[in-house]
Amino acid sequence: YHLVATAVARGRMTLDECEEEALHDASIRALRERIRYEIDPDSLFPRYFSGGLSARLRDGRSIDRYEPHHLGSDQRPMAAETAIEKFRRNAGRLYEEDRISAIVDAVMALRGGGTPAAVTALLGAP
């Protein structure tokens, strides 16, 4: 319930949304209490993380959205820029910005002859 409420309220779901501040946020808590779920009989799990959302708005309208294939899957590839931004947000919890940039550069260099060892060397203790 928390993950859905946070994603709806903030428009994102990162590791930051699992911190105490988000867990105790009154607006997220209020939304969380109004969420219900049903098991999707048409889910493509475990290959894909299928799922949907049906929201009933105060004005009576309903919004329905279903995604059979999760973002980042072979059916819905994530743009490189989106993946890099997601990595930067999450890695920023552990590493300084210059190291994050070096990791990104090392990963991107893998296509041009870079080595996995260059990436893993940067992933050690912060």
N, C-alpha and C positions, 0 to 999 in steps of 0.2 A: 504494500500500500504506500509506503514511504517513497519508494522509487518513482512510482507513477505520479503521486502528488507533487513531488519535487520537480519532476520533468515538466509537468503542466504549469506549475507556478513560476518556475525559473527559465523554462525553455531549454534546459540542459540537464544532464545527469552525469556528473563527474565524481571523483572521489571526494571533492569538497562538500558535496551534498550529503555525504555520510558523516560529516563532522557534527559535534554537539550542537553548534549554532543552528544548523538546518533541522536537526532532530527535534529541537525545542521551539522552532519558529511557529508562532501562533497561526499564521495563515496557512502554512503547510500542514500543521496538525489538524486544523479545521477541514481542510480538503481531504486529508487522509481518512478522516472519520466518515466521509461520504462515499468512499470508493468500495465497490464490490467487484468480485471477479467470477468468471465462469470458465471452466476448462473448455478449450477449443477442440471440438472433435475432429476438425479438419487441419489441425496443426501439422506442420512438416518437420517437427522436432523428431530426432536430434540433428538432422542435417541443417535445418534452418530454425531460427528463433521466430516463428510466426507469432503474430499477435495483433490485437485490435483494441480500439477504444471507442466506446459509445458514450457520449456526454449529453446529458439533458440540461439545457441552459435555463436560467430563470425566466426568460421570456417564452418558454415552451418549445423552442426549437431543439432539434437533436442534431448532433454532429457525429458522424460515424467514419472511422478510418480503420482500414485493415491492411496490414503488410504481411504478405506470405513469406517474404524473404527479408532478413535483417540487413541493415546497412553494413557494408563491408563484406557481404557474401559474394559468391561468384555471380549471383543474379542481380545484385545491387552494389557494384563496386564503389568504394569510397574514393573520392578525389584525393590525390596526394596532399593537396593543401589542407584538406579537412583532417586527414590522418596525422599530419605534422602538427596542426594546431591542437588536436586532442592529446597527442604525445607531449607537447610542450606544457599544456595545462597540468597533466598528471605528473610529469617528470619534475615540474617546478616545485613540487612538494618535497623533493629530495635533493635536486641538483641546482647549482647556480646557472644563470642564463648562458654564460659562455660555454659551459660544459654541455648544456642541452644542445646548443648550436653545433658544437663539435660532434656530438652523437648523431644529430640529424645529417650533417655533412658526410660522416663516415657511412651511414646507412645508404644515403643517396649515391655514394661513390661505389657501392657494391656492383652496380650495373656497368661501371666503366673500369673495372679492374681492382676496385678496393677489396679488402679482405675482411672476412668475419672477425679475424683476430683484432683488427683495428677497431671494430665496434666493441667487442667484448672488453678490450683494454680500457675503454672509457666508461664501462658500466660497473666498475668496482666501487668500493666504498666512497661515499660522497666526500 
